[in-house]
C-alpha cells in the first residue's frame, strides 16, 4: 500500500482564518519528530512551530511565525497541524 497524503481544512477559533493541512511521508515525519523533541521527548516549541508551518500547513504556503497577529492563533494552528499529522484526522 502506497502512501496517500490526507488533507484537512482547518479554521482557527482565535482568528477565524482558514488553513489546509496535509500529512507528510512517514520517513519525513520521523526526521521531524527527531528534530522537534528533546532527549526526554518534550516538544521544542521554537523548533516545532516552524516545522509545522513548513511541512504540514500547505495553504497558505510559506507561513512564518511572525505572520500571525497573536501567539494564541499561532499556537492553536501549529498544535492542530501537529495533532493532525500524528493522528491523521
Steps between C-alpha positions, in 0.01 A plus 500: 500500500648833392488817707203721418517841668189609688385859511292688753338841479541690826353830618661652808269594783737776609522691173240336277764443230493200265785252459556174316708228663657207314671197647861431409676173421583286804872527421476880502295500820753278679770759433270783607417321828872454571562867432211648703537300821770498764663186641218465750233517230389853587382711207735788414252776414748732326595216265162326468294803399707590192515133400120471512462816292755373249406133474131461597326835435482515121247785456589774537849391398817648642362615836751617760457549873484877467217482244257440787341793680475312828688231686168333574419441133857392420493247783150380407582446132839337546370264770198410285738427212721288729202301628365453148834364380530262794141373489403559137172662597 
